[in-house]
Amino acid sequence: MESVFHALAHPARRQALRYLARESLTAGDLAARFDAAAPTMSRHFSILKEADLIREERRGTSRVYSLNASLAEEVLASVMTLLAIEKDAPE
């Protein structure tokens, strides 16, 4: 779970997840939506893949990324549970 929170810590990675929640995109199409160098975006995508938040599929010479919706839902459920525990904790 630590790798997931690390991945979510950067705004560009959160934005990439928002884009991928709508549609699968090639690495180039996804990177083009950001004002950052290609190697920077490649590193962001690697961090998201390491956290298993996105999936990569090779199609010919392209890499197509998609959101790993099942893990995203699991993370959201874990955070909601954590918030509920924190809310019920004695002060």
N, C-alpha and C positions, 0 to 999 in steps of 0.2 A: 504494500500500500504506500510505502514511502516514495517509491519511484513515481507513483501516480500523483502524489501531492507535489513532488518536484516538477513533474511535467506541467501541472496546472498552475504553477507559480508564475509563469511568464505570460504576459498578455498576448504576445504573438501566437503562442501555442494554444491559448484559449480561443483566440479568433480562428485559428486553423480548424479547431474542433467544431466551431459554429458553422464554418463553411462546409465541412464534411458531414455535418448532421443533415444538411439539405441535399447533398449529392456527392457521389464519388468524383474525384478529380485526379488528373495526372499530376505528377510532381511539378512539372513546369507550369501548368495552369494554376495550381495552388500557390506556388511561389510567386507568380506574376501578380497576385493580389496584394503583395506586401512590398513595402519600400525598404527592402533589405537585399544584401548580396546573396547570390545563389548558395554559396557555402554556408552562410549563416542559416538560411532556411533549411538546408539539408540537415544541419545539426539539430534544428528544432524538430524536424520530422523524425530523425533518429531517436531523439528523446521520447517523443510520443509513441514510437514503435516499441522502444525498450519498456515503456510503461504498459504496453499492450492496449493503449487507447485507440490506436489506429491499426488497420491492416494494410499490407502492401501486396499488390498482385502485379506480376509482370505480364504485360501484353505487348509482345514484340519487343521493341526497344524502349517502351514506356513503362513507367511505374505508376500504377493507379492506387491511390489511397482512398480508404473508406473508414468511417467511424466504426469502432468495435462497440456497437450499441449495447451488447449484453454487459460488458465491463462498465461502460458509462452508467448504466442503470444500477449496477451493483455498487459503484462508488457513491452515487447519489443516495442510495438507500442507506449505506454505511454512514454518510455524513448526517443524514436526517436522524438516524438512530443516535449518533453521537450528540446531536443538538438536543434531542429529547432527554437523554441521560443528563446532560449538563443542565437543562432546564429544571429537572426534578431533583437535582443534587441540593443538599442542604447548604445554606450559606454560612 
